[in-house]
């Protein structure tokens, strides 16, 4: 049997350098000499994880566990693989096994705390983070989890102290800077958040969570977006049921209030109209602010590097549909005194502007294979919208029958899309 230690050592170095594909070649070569080496299998699983090839990583970890069922790190790796795929229930099962085999590994408690944070169990997450820090006061995952849990629990001073401690332990850790950035962003300190996200990306230009955070922090310069982001943080910190109940309750309450005020005197009618108008403004803003903010980021010296190709096309297609729709509406105004075609043009312009909503929230490029229901719905709605706008342009009716079908589909889309994200 050939000595595989040189391959393993080179694989370690390559993984530290962020070159999992090259490390994979070294480990595959090692497996040819020793196909049942569970340590090599675990390292190969780590490569697959870094490449986000989760099925391959899972198969390798299961093989490693089969070879060494008492090796606690393999169960931790299995838990981390599940965590990366948002399978938190399975992750906790494997993590509990890892901690039972080795109750002194502080990193295991850090991951446990991070999972509990995602499950909105902030008090329990703080307990697990503190358990890990009792074993190792400098364990970064535990420190980051503790800071996040404290932030969610509104214990701001303690959270800041923990964040500073984490940065002091390792000021060049990109994950710590990212965690600190998100904590600052949730507290509305978007300028401080930008600094930490930029530092994280300087240390690791491929770190997606830092790139996402930088986009959110830059867009928070716009007040309406900053307010909506605060609401988003608030609602995502609630339970899954609350994330459904709150928007439905607000909608029902507004409808009841507006309906009741419409039967009252003149003052109550005005109040009801204002409440309904503010609600509609909030809804419209929540739909248009993200692609619109992405459009402005395209001209920002930092933002243009943070926006993904999909978000760029979202922003451009959204803005293009809005501009085209406005041009048609303006044309209809100028044609009012000349002929009756203006009604159809006005409807066409409004429909083109409404098409901006699905264009600004769908995936690019369009793919007919492998798309989910929402993507299919979005593509069908866009195509139907443009066809409807063409029909309306040649009609003197304000709302042809064909347009009514599109509007029903558009109304349904607003609800389907809203709740598919919760």
DRENFI-206863 format. One record per atom (N, C-alpha, C): x, y, z. Coordinates in pm, whole numbers, padded with zeros to 5 digits, always signed. Example, Ala and Ser with C-alpha at 12.3 -4.5 7.8 and 13.67 -1.06 7.14 Angstrom:
# DRENFI-206863
+01319-00569+00780+01230-00450+00780+01320-00330+00780+01285-00225+00708+01367-00106+00714+01290+00003+00787
This chain:
# DRENFI-206863
+00085-00121+00000+00000+00000+00000+00088+00126+00000+00056+00219-00086+00133+00343-00093+00105+00431+00029+00201+00513+00063+00185+00607+00172+00095+00721+00126-00019+00736+00190-00114+00841+00148-00101+00968+00232-00013+00971+00329+00001+01089+00414+00037+01215+00335+00126+01207+00235+00155+01329+00156+00029+01384+00087-00056+01294+00037-00181+01340-00025-00271+01410+00076-00279+01353+00197-00363+01412+00301-00311+01549+00342-00177+01560+00357-00118+01688+00396-00141+01794+00289-00124+01757+00162-00148+01853+00054-00295+01893+00051-00385+01797+00076-00529+01827+00078-00562+01927+00188-00500+01911+00305-00522+02006+00415-00481+02147+00375-00365+02158+00313-00315+02290+00272-00408+02353+00167-00451+02271+00073-00539+02321-00034-00674+02366+00022-00726+02293+00120-00852+02333+00183-00837+02465+00256-00724+02483+00324-00699+02609+00395-00685+02725+00297-00638+02696+00176-00623+02798+00073-00753+02824-00004-00858+02751+00031-00985+02768-00039-00986+02706-00177-00919+02593-00192-00912+02524-00321-00965+02381-00306-01095+02367-00278-01151+02233-00252-01144+02139-00372-01152+02193-00493-01148+02106-00611-01011+02040-00625-00906+02116-00599-00770+02058-00605-00748+01960-00490-00802+01994-00372-00790+01902-00257-00863+01772-00286-00975+01781-00355-01054+01663-00391-00971+01566-00476-00891+01617-00567-00807+01532-00651-00704+01455-00568-00645+01524-00471-00547+01459-00384-00612+01347-00302-00729+01374-00251-00797+01276-00166-00851+01159-00247-00897+01186-00368-00943+01077-00456-00828+00983-00487-00711+01040-00508-00591+00958-00532-00557+00875-00409-00574+00934-00291-00546+00861-00166-00644+00746-00147-00770+00767-00183-00872+00663-00169-00846+00544-00261-00783+00567-00373-00750+00457-00463-00654+00359-00398-00569+00413-00308-00475+00326-00236-00538+00268-00110-00628+00342-00047-00690+00296+00078-00839+00335+00076-00922+00257+00004-01063+00295-00018-01150+00296+00107-01104+00240+00218-01186+00236+00340-01129+00326+00450-01046+00420+00412-00989+00513+00510-01094+00618+00546-01151+00605+00665-01264+00693+00702-01222+00838+00718-01096+00862+00755-01051+01002+00769-01045+01069+00632-00996+00999+00533-00993+01053+00396-01135+01077+00347-01226+00986+00379-01366+01003+00340-01424+01131+00401-01389+01158+00527-01441+01278+00593-01383+01405+00530-01255+01400+00495-01194+01517+00430-01255+01540+00291-01282+01431+00222-01345+01443+00091-01487+01500+00104-01555+01461+00211-01688+01517+00238-01678+01668+00263-01571+01710+00332-01549+01853+00356-01531+01927+00224-01459+01866+00130-01443+01927-00003-01579+01943-00071-01660+01838-00064-01793+01843-00126-01878+01953-00062-01864+01968+00070-01939+02073+00140-01898+02211+00090-01767+02232+00079-01718+02362+00031-01765+02390-00111-01784+02284-00188-01833+02298-00326-01985+02297-00333-02049+02284-00215-02195+02281-00204-02257+02164-00282-02184+02054-00286-02234+01930-00345-02283+01841-00230-02402+01872-00182-02449+01814-00056-02479+01665-00064-02531+01619-00176-02560+01475-00188-02432+01393-00179-02329+01440-00247-02200+01370-00242-02141+01375-00102-02152+01490-00035-02099+01504+00101-02171+01409+00197-02303+01402+00183-02382+01314+00271-02341+01168+00254-02326+01123+00130-02289+00983+00104-02151+00951+00163-02057+01044+00150-01922+01022+00204-01922+01019+00356-01998+01109+00418-02004+01112+00565-02066+00983+00618-02171+00938+00554-02235+00813+00597-02138+00696+00586-02057+00697+00482-01956+00591+00467-01851+00600+00577-01810+00722+00611-01712+00740+00717-01767+00693+00852-01894+00727+00879-01957+00685+01005-01970+00533+01011-01999+00474+00898-02009+00327+00893-01876+00262+00928-01766+00325+00885-01633+00271+00914-01591+00301+01058-01635+00416+01112-01593+00456+01248-01713+00516+01321-01802+00432+01372-01927+00480+01433-01911+00552+01567-01790+00554+01622-01770+00623+01750-01689+00752+01732-01667+00792+01609-01590+00914+01583-01686+01035+01587-01676+01114+01694-01772+01222+01717-01768+01329+01606-01649+01358+01551-01638+01464+01452-01721+01434+01328-01735+01307+01293-01811+01272+01174-01959+01304+01191-02009+01286+01312-02149+01322+01339-02166+01475+01336-02063+01546+01384-02066+01692+01376-02067+01737+01230-01985+01674+01147-01981+01706+01005-02114+01675+00937-02175+01564+00980-02308+01527+00927-02412+01633+00965-02404+01679+01091-02496+01783+01138-02476+01912+01059-02351+01948+01034-02323+02071+00960-02374+02062+00817-02365+01944+00756-02418+01923+00622-02568+01945+00620-02639+01890+00719-02784+01911+00728-02817+02058+00753-02737+02123+00837-02758+02265+00868-02745+02351+00742-02648+02319+00657-02628+02392+00533-02746+02377+00437-02822+02269+00454-02937+02244+00368-03070+02281+00435-03061+02353+00549-03180+02395+00624-03259+02277+00678-03191+02166+00704-03255+02050+00767-03217+02049+00915-03271+02147+00986-03228+02168+01124-03266+02055+01218-03380+01991+01194-03421+01879+01279-03322+01765+01273-03283+01726+01152-03183+01620+01135-03048+01663+01189-03014+01790+01170-02886+01840+01218-02875+01825+01370-02981+01857+01441-02979+01848+01588-02963+01703+01634-03024+01610+01562-03011+01468+01599-02865+01424+01592-02798+01457+01483-02657+01418+01467-02567+01496+01563-02603+01621+01590-02523+01703+01680-02532+01651+01823-02649+01608+01864-02664+01549+01997-02579+01423+02011-02571+01344+01903-02486+01224+01904-02339+01263+01918-02298+01367+01845-02159+01413+01852-02124+01460+01993-02215+01536+02055-02190+01586+02191-02191+01474+02293-02273+01371+02270-02274+01256+02361-02142+01181+02354-02084+01171+02235-01955+01103+02219-01839+01188+02271-01852+01319+02258-01746+01409+02305-01809+01536+02360-01837+01540+02491-01903+01657+02550-01809+01774+02576-01685+01766+02530-01587+01872+02557-01547+01949+02432-01616+01925+02321-01586+01997+02197-01672+02122+02190-01612+02238+02217-01690+02363+02226-01754+02402+02093-01689+02368+01981-01745+02405+01850-01880+02338+01826-01899+02219+01884-02027+02149+01866-02141+02231+01927-02114+02290+02043-02216+02371+02110-02241+02501+02033-02137+02551+01965-02154+02670+01884-02250+02647+01768-02232+02533+01700-02323+02499+01591-02464+02475+01644-02473+02409+01759-02604+02385+01822-02675+02518+01847-02599+02615+01898-02657+02747+01925-02703+02816+01797-02624+02803+01690-02661+02866+01563-02790+02805+01507-02805+02674+01522-02927+02608+01476-03048+02657+01555-03031+02669+01686-03141+02717+01771-03179+02861+01738-03081+02942+01698-03111+03079+01656-03199+03077+01532-03168+02991+01437-03251+02980+01317-03392+02933+01350-03404+02855+01457-03535+02806+01500-03606+02906+01593-03548+03025+01609-03604+03133+01690-03609+03100+01839-03525+03006+01882-03517+02970+02024-03395+03043+02083-03408+03173+02104-03293+03256+02136-03239+03232+02278-03328+03212+02374-03282+03183+02511-03204+03052+02515-03258+02949+02449-03190+02819+02445-03057+02830+02372-03052+02912+02267-02928+02931+02192-02822+02996+02280-02864+03093+02360-02769+03159+02451-02712+03060+02552-02797+02971+02601-02750+02868+02696-02645+02779+02632-02671+02733+02509-02576+02644+02441-02445+02717+02409-02455+02843+02370-02334+02921+02342-02250+02935+02468-02316+02961+02580-02244+02975+02707-02183+02841+02752-02251+02731+02722-02195+02599+02753-02065+02578+02676-02065+02615+02549-01945+02602+02469-01834+02694+02517-01868+02817+02555-01767+02912+02603-01711+02872+02740-01788+02796+02816-01737+02745+02943-01624+02644+02918-01629+02578+02803-01523+02483+02765-01405+02554+02700-01435+02658+02622-01330+02734+02553-01381+02877+02536-01326+02966+02617-01374+03105+02620-01344+03181+02492-01265+03123+02403-01227+03193+02280-01286+03127+02156-01379+03035+02171-01436+02964+02057-01525+03061+01977-01485+03087+01851-01548+03194+01774-01693+03166+01738-01726+03041+01704-01865+03010+01670-01956+03037+01789-01912+02999+01908-01990+03026+02029-02002+03175+02055-01892+03249+02035-01897+03393+02057-01993+03460+01958-01985+03419+01833-02075+03477+01733-02221+03442+01762-02244+03316+01802-02380+03274+01835-02431+03350+01957-02344+03368+02055-02385+03439+02176-02421+03584+02144-02339+03650+02062-02367+03789+02025-02500+03799+01951-02525+03706+01859-02649+03709+01782-02770+03685+01872-02759+03586+01962-02870+03556+02052-02901+03675+02143-02796+03738+02195-02815+03855+02281-02880+03969+02203-02839+03984+02079-02897+04088+01994-03046+04064+01972-03082+03938+01945-03222+03904+01924-03304+03922+02051-03240+03905+02166-03308+03919+02295-03308+04064+02345-03260+04157+02259-03260+04301+02290-03163+04337+02402-03067+04250+02429-02964+04280+02530-02844+04339+02455-02862+04463+02411-02769+04526+02317-02630+04542+02376-02620+04591+02499-02489+04616+02559-02407+04488+02570-02471+04380+02615-02401+04252+02626-02360+04200+02488-02445+04223+02390-02415+04178+02254-02292+04251+02200-02284+04382+02221-02170+04460+02173-02041+04415+02239-02047+04390+02369-01927+04342+02441-01880+04208+02383-01974+04118+02358-01940+03988+02302-01882+04001+02161-01940+04090+02080-01890+04110+01944-01746+04163+01946-01720+04259+02033-01585+04314+02043-01486+04209+02090-01531+04123+02180-01445+04015+02230-01412+03918+02117-01512+03886+02036-01491+03795+01924-01392+03854+01824-01404+03983+01796-01313+04048+01702-01171+04055+01760-01162+04071+01890-01031+04076+01954-00960+03941+01944-01038+03833+01954-00978+03700+01946-00921+03674+01807-00991+03717+01705-00945+03693+01568-00996+03805+01477-00919+03914+01468-00965+04030+01389-00965+04005+01238-00911+03891+01195-00908+03861+01051-01001+03746+01016-01100+03721+01099-01195+03614+01071-01315+03672+00997-01333+03628+00872-01438+03686+00788-01578+03654+00841-01594+03537+00905-01726+03500+00956-01766+03587+01075-01667+03622+01158-01695+03710+01271-01735+03848+01223-01663+03902+01125-01699+04033+01071-01839+04030+01009-01874+03918+00945-02007+03905+00886-02115+03904+00994-02091+03827+01100-02187+03821+01211-02206+03959+01275-02094+04027+01298-02100+04162+01357-02177+04256+01264-02151+04243+01133-02221+04327+01036-02372+04308+01041-02416+04181+01045-02561+04154+01051-02621+04204+01182-02547+04192+01291-02598+04242+01418-02614+04394+01415-02515+04463+01359-02526+04609+01346-02642+04647+01254-02658+04571+01145-02764+04602+01050-02901+04587+01114-02918+04484+01195-03047+04464+01262-03077+04578+01359-02972+04639+01412-02991+04750+01505-03001+04885+01433-03002+04882+01299-03019+05004+01223-02891+05082+01201-02775+05025+01238-02647+05093+01220-02585+05046+01089-02644+05091+00977-02603+05037+00848-02464+05083+00807-02418+05199+00855-02284+05245+00818-02177+05156+00884-02198+05122+01011-02105+05031+01078-02109+04893+01012-02230+04852+00973-02246+04721+00909-02168+04716+00778-02173+04824+00699-02100+04828+00571-01951+04804+00592-01895+04866+00695-01751+04851+00721-01715+04705+00747-01796+04637+00827-01764+04498+00862-01788+04403+00744-01893+04428+00666-01917+04343+00549-01805+04361+00446-01759+04484+00427-01650+04508+00333-01521+04442+00379-01497+04444+00509-01378+04377+00562-01388+04226+00545-01508+04171+00568-01528+04027+00549-01502+03987+00403-01549+04070+00310-01529+04040+00167-01385+04063+00126-01315+04153+00193-01172+04169+00165-01096+04043+00204-01138+03983+00316-01073+03861+00364-01114+03740+00283-01241+03739+00238-01293+03627+00158-01392+03681+00056-01347+03713-00065-01434+03774-00166-01551+03688-00211-01550+03559-00177-01657+03469-00221-01761+03443-00112-01750+03509+00003-01841+03483+00115-01979+03543+00085-02076+03459+00053-02205+03505+00005-02284+03578+00113-02275+03532+00239-02351+03598+00345-02303+03742+00367-02171+03764+00349-02118+03900+00361-02161+03985+00241-02164+03925+00122-02207+03998+00003-02354+04039+00015-02436+03946+00064-02578+03978+00086-02593+04088+00190-02518+04078+00298-02524+04180+00402-02482+04317+00352-02378+04320+00268-02332+04448+00212-02442+04512+00126-02509+04430+00046-02619+04483-00036-02728+04543+00052-02767+04468+00157-02874+04517+00244-02832+04645+00316-02706+04651+00358-02658+04770+00429-02653+04891+00337-02608+04871+00213-02602+04982+00117-02741+05030+00079-02834+04936+00061-02971+04975+00026-03041+05043+00144-02991+05020+00265-03051+05082+00383-03025+05232+00390-02940+05283+00299-02923+05428+00292-03053+05496+00252-03138+05422+00182-03270+05473+00141-03369+05447+00255-03428+05553+00308-03512+05541+00427-03624+05438+00414-03704+05438+00303-03812+05338+00295-03760+05195+00301-03646+05170+00237-03590+05035+00242-03545+05001+00384-03487+05097+00453-03441+05076+00590-03558+05042+00681-03671+05109+00661-03790+05079+00744-03843+04939+00715-03849+04904+00587-03897+04770+00551-03803+04661+00600-03672+04690+00601-03576+04593+00652-03595+04571+00801-03624+04679+00874-03652+04665+01017-03774+04575+01039-03877+04598+00958-03996+04512+00968-03960+04367+00936-03878+04348+00833-03839+04213+00794-03764+04142+00906-03671+04213+00971-03600+04155+01086-03699+04118+01197-03794+04208+01221-03891+04185+01327-03976+04062+01298-04027+04052+01174-04118+03942+01142-04043+03809+01134-03918+03810+01086-03842+03685+01076-03798+03633+01213-03798+03720+01312-03766+03675+01448-03886+03609+01517-04002+03616+01451-04121+03552+01506-04128+03407+01461-04223+03334+01517-04243+03195+01477-04298+03188+01336-04291+03069+01276-04340+03052+01139-04489+03084+01129-04566+03046+01231-04710+03077+01230-04736+03226+01233-04655+03297+01313-04674+03442+01323-04645+03511+01191-04550+03456+01115-04515+03516+00987-04631+03506+00886-04720+03411+00909-04842+03404+00828-04953+03491+00886-04966+03485+01018-05080+03548+01084-05072+03700+01079-04953+03758+01101-04940+03904+01111-04986+03974+00983-04933+03941+00864-04979+04014+00745-05126+03994+00713-05178+03872+00738-05320+03847+00714-05405+03929+00811-05362+03935+00938-05435+04012+01039-05439+04161+01005-05323+04213+00960-05318+04354+00921-05411+04381+00804-05410+04292+00705-05496+04308+00587-05643+04307+00628-05682+04211+00712-05821+04200+00756-05861+04323+00837-05772+04366+00928-05802+04482+01012-05823+04608+00927-05736+04627+00826-05750+04744+00739-05881+04739+00662-05915+04621+00611-06040+04605+00536-06162+04634+00624-06160+04582+00747-06272+04604+00838-06284+04752+00872-06171+04817+00903-06172+04958+00940-06219+05044+00823-06165+05013+00703-06205+05092+00585-06353+05072+00554-06402+04948+00569-06543+04921+00543-06633+04989+00643-06594+04986+00772-06675+05049+00876-06678+05201+00860-06563+05259+00824-06557+05405+00810-06634+05454+00689-06650+05368+00587-06723+05410+00467-06871+05432+00494-06922+05372+00602-07064+05389+00636-07087+05502+00737-06976+05565+00781-06988+05670+00881-07003+05806+00818-06976+05912+00899-06988+06048+00848-06867+06084+00762-06865+06208+00716-06759+06251+00624-06620+06239+00681-06602+06275+00809-06469+06267+00870-06417+06124+00878-06507+06032+00916-06467+05891+00925-06433+05835+00787-06503+05879+00684-06473+05834+00549-06333+05879+00508-06300+06002+00548-06166+06054+00516-06059+05972+00587-06083+05943+00718-05987+05864+00796-05971+05725+00735-06085+05663+00699-06079+05530+00638-06003+05531+00507-06024+05637+00427-05951+05650+00301-05802+05665+00324-05764+05741+00427-05623+05760+00458-05558+05629+00501-05627+05555+00590-05573+05426+00637-05555+05329+00521-05657+05320+00436-05648+05230+00321-05538+05274+00224-05525+05406+00206-05421+05458+00118-05281+05428+00170-05263+05445+00303-05132+05417+00363-05098+05268+00353-05199+05184+00371-05176+05039+00359-05135+05003+00216-05207+05056+00118-05174+05029-00022-05034+05082-00056-04999+05199-00001-04866+05254-00024-04759+05162+00034-04785+05107+00153-04691+05014+00215-04674+04889+00130-04786+04835+00082-04780+04713+00001-04703+04738-00129-04736+04848-00196-04669+04879-00323-04519+04901-00300-04486+04974-00192-04345+05000-00161-04270+04871-00137-04333+04777-00064-04266+04650-00034-04235+04570-00159-04315+04590-00264-04294+04518-00389-04190+04585-00479-04185+04717-00479-04099+04786-00577-03964+04829-00520-03951+04837-00388-03831+04897-00330-03706+04813-00354-03718+04679-00351-03599+04596-00364-03538+04603-00504-03614+04576-00612-03553+04590-00745-03513+04734-00777-03588+04832-00724-03553+04971-00748-03422+05007-00678-03407+04958-00554-03281+04983-00481-03164+04913-00549-03188+04793-00602-03082+04723-00676-03041+04802-00800-03138+04867-00865-03107+04948-00983-03011+05061-00947-03037+05128-00835-02949+05237-00794-02813+05185-00747-02810+05061-00695-02682+05002-00655-02591+04978-00774-02649+04963-00892-02568+04943-01013-02478+05062-01041-02511+05178-00983-02433+05299-01005-02353+05338-00880-02354+05249-00779-02279+05273-00656-02142+05207-00667-02037+05274-00620-01901+05221-00636-01881+05089-00564-01952+05067-00454-01943+04939-00382-02057+04846-00423-02176+04901-00443-02293+04819-00469-02288+04742-00598-02225+04798-00702-02225+04730-00831-02149+04599-00827-02058+04585-00728-01986+04459-00714-02061+04360-00625-02155+04410-00547-02230+04323-00457-02353+04263-00522-02408+04331-00623-02530+04284-00689-02498+04165-00779-02576+04059-00764-02556+03940-00847-02611+03962-00988-02576+03872-01079-02623+03884-01216-02777+03877-01222-02836+03789-01139-02982+03778-01135-03045+03908-01086-02988+03968-00981-03042+04092-00927-03025+04207-01026-02916+04204-01104-02897+04308-01205-03009+04302-01309-03042+04179-01354-03148+04166-01453-03285+04195-01392-03304+04161-01265-03427+04201-01195-03444+04352-01199-03336+04423-01164-03341+04568-01156-03364+04631-01293-03291+04582-01395-03302+04640-01529-03438+04613-01592-03487+04489-01580-03617+04456-01640-03731+04527-01567-03721+04538-01434-03821+04610-01356-03827+04757-01400-03712+04820-01403-03707+04962-01440-03752+04982-01584-03712+04892-01672-03752+04903-01812-03902+04895-01829-03967+04803-01757-04113+04790-01766-04183+04914-01711-04132+04969-01602-04190+05091-01545-04179+05208-01643-04061+05226-01701-04039+05337-01795-04127+05320-01919-04132+05198-01973-04215+05172-02091-04362+05198-02061-04409+05151-01944-04547+05173-01905-04580+05321-01890-04488+05398-01830-04509+05542-01813-04517+05612-01948-04432+05569-02041-04435+05630-02174-04569+05607-02243-04624+05486-02228-04753+05455-02289-04864+05535-02221-04857+05547-02088-04958+05627-02016-04954+05772-02060-04834+05828-02073-04820+05967-02117-04874+05984-02259-04846+05883-02345-04899+05888-02482-05051+05888-02482-05111+05811-02391-05258+05806-02384-05317+05941-02343-05243+06014-02259-05291+06146-02214-05292+06244-02332-05187+06239-02414-05179+06329-02528-05280+06295-02636-05326+06168-02639-05421+06125-02742-05566+06145-02700-05588+06188-02576-05724+06198-02522-05813+06286-02609-05763+06399-02654-05845+06492-02729-05855+06457-02878-05779+06354-02923-05776+06322-03066-05869+06208-03103-05870+06099-03023-05957+05985-03054-05986+05905-02928-06063+05799-02943-06103+05718-02827-06001+05609-02794-05891+05604-02868-05792+05500-02846-05719+05517-02712-05733+05636-02651-05658+05666-02529-05694+05573-02414-05821+05528-02406-05860+05439-02297-05782+05309-02301-05773+05251-02419-05697+05127-02433-05550+05145-02405-05493+05257-02450-05351+05285-02425-05323+05304-02277-05415+05372-02208-05398+05392-02064-05395+05256-01992-05488+05168-02029-05491+05035-01969-05362+04959-02001-05317+04968-02128-05193+04899-02167-05074+04949-02087-05067+05081-02066-04955+05137-01988-04955+05090-01845-05073+05086-01784-05082+05039-01645-05046+04891-01633-05088+04814-01732-05054+04670-01730-04904+04650-01744-04840+04727-01835-04695+04716-01851-04623+04751-01721-04674+04851-01649-04613+04887-01521-04632+04776-01418-04747+04708-01423-04772+04599-01328-04683+04479-01358-04649+04458-01487-04561+04347-01525-04423+04362-01461-04388+04485-01423-04259+04508-01357-04246+04428-01228-04359+04400-01161-04354+04326-01034-04297+04185-01053-04357+04099-01138-04295+03967-01157-04157+03975-01221-04134+04072-01313-04002+04085-01374-03895+04118-01269-03933+04191-01166-03837+04232-01064-03814+04131-00955-03888+04016-00958-03875+03919-00850-03852+03776-00898-03835+03755-01027-03817+03620-01078-03670+03589-01100-03642+03464-01140-03505+03420-01161-03465+03439-01307-03338+03480-01325-03282+03495-01460-03156+03409-01471-03126+03356-01590-03207+03359-01711-03327+03266-01698-03428+03288-01784-03546+03203-01782-03508+03060-01821-03557+02965-01743-03532+02824-01774-03665+02750-01767-03696+02677-01873-03821+02602-01876-03804+02465-01813-03679+02424-01791-03652+02296-01728-03599+02320-01586-03661+02254-01490-03615+02265-01352-03670+02385-01275-03760+02462-01335-03817+02577-01265-03928+02533-01170-03940+02604-01057-04046+02572-00962-04178+02639-01004-04282+02614-00927-04415+02664-00962-04418+02816-00971-04352+02882-00874-04355+03028-00872-04287+03086-00996-04176+03024-01038-04108+03074-01158-04194+03054-01282-04260+02939-01291-04351+02915-01404-04465+03017-01403-04519+03042-01284-04628+03140-01270-04580+03278-01316-04459+03316-01272-04406+03448-01307-04388+03461-01458-04330+03360-01521-04308+03365-01665-04441+03373-01740-04539+03293-01698-04670+03295-01764-04737+03431-01746-04723+03490-01629-04785+03620-01602-04722+03730-01687-04590+03726-01700-04520+03827-01782-04564+03817-01928-04565+03695-01981-04605+03675-02121-04749+03720-02141-04838+03680-02049-04979+03720-02058-04993+03871-02048-04914+03934-01962-04920+04079-01945-04883+04154-02071-04776+04112-02137-04735+04180-02260-04837+04158-02373-04890+04036-02383-04993+04010-02485-05116+04095-02458-05156+04103-02330-05272+04184-02291-05249+04331-02325-05128+04382-02297-05097+04522-02327-05107+04550-02476-05064+04455-02560-05074+04472-02705-05220+04478-02749-05302+04388-02695-05445+04386-02728-05511+04518-02686-05477+04564-02565-05538+04687-02515-05498+04808-02598-05377+04806-02651-05328+04919-02730-05413+04943-02855-05475+04835-02906-05556+04847-03027-05705+04845-02996-05739+04863-02867-05878+04863-02828-05915+04997-02769-06039+05040-02791-06082+05167-02732-06158+05145-02601-06158+05022-02553-06223+04992-02425-06122+05015-02313-06173+05060-02196-06082+05084-02084-06036+04953-02021-06115+04848-02029-06078+04719-01972-06136+04605-02055-06071+04563-02161-06118+04449-02239-06126+04324-02154-06204+04226-02198-06222+04102-02122-06090+04031-02099-06003+04035-02200-05873+03968-02188-05791+04027-02073-05802+04160-02054-05729+04227-01946-05781+04184-01810-05910+04157-01800-05968+04114-01672-05906+03982-01627-05881+03891-01722-05818+03761-01689-05678+03785-01635-05603+03875-01701-05467+03905-01655-05469+03964-01513-05560+04056-01488-05565+04121-01356-05598+04022-01245-05684+03925-01274-05712+03820-01174-05587+03739-01146-05515+03703-01253-05390+03629-01235-05286+03709-01159-05281+03841-01184-05187+03927-01115-05219+03937-00966-05349+03952-00934-05390+03959-00793-05355+03832-00719-05376+03717-00784-05342+03589-00721-05190+03577-00702-05116+03629-00799-04969+03622-00792-04916+03695-00670-04975+03809-00637-04928+03888-00523-04935+03806-00394-05042+03729-00377-05057+03647-00257-04968+03524-00262-04965+03458-00378-04884+03337-00392-04737+03368-00366-04687+03476-00426-04547+03512-00409-04517+03553-00266-04607+03629-00205-04584+03678-00069-04569+03563+00029-04656+03464+00018-04654+03356+00118-04558+03243+00080-04511+03239-00043-04411+03140-00079-04277+03174-00018-04257+03298+00026-04131+03339+00085-04129+03324+00237-04239+03282+00295-04246+03278+00442-04219+03137+00493
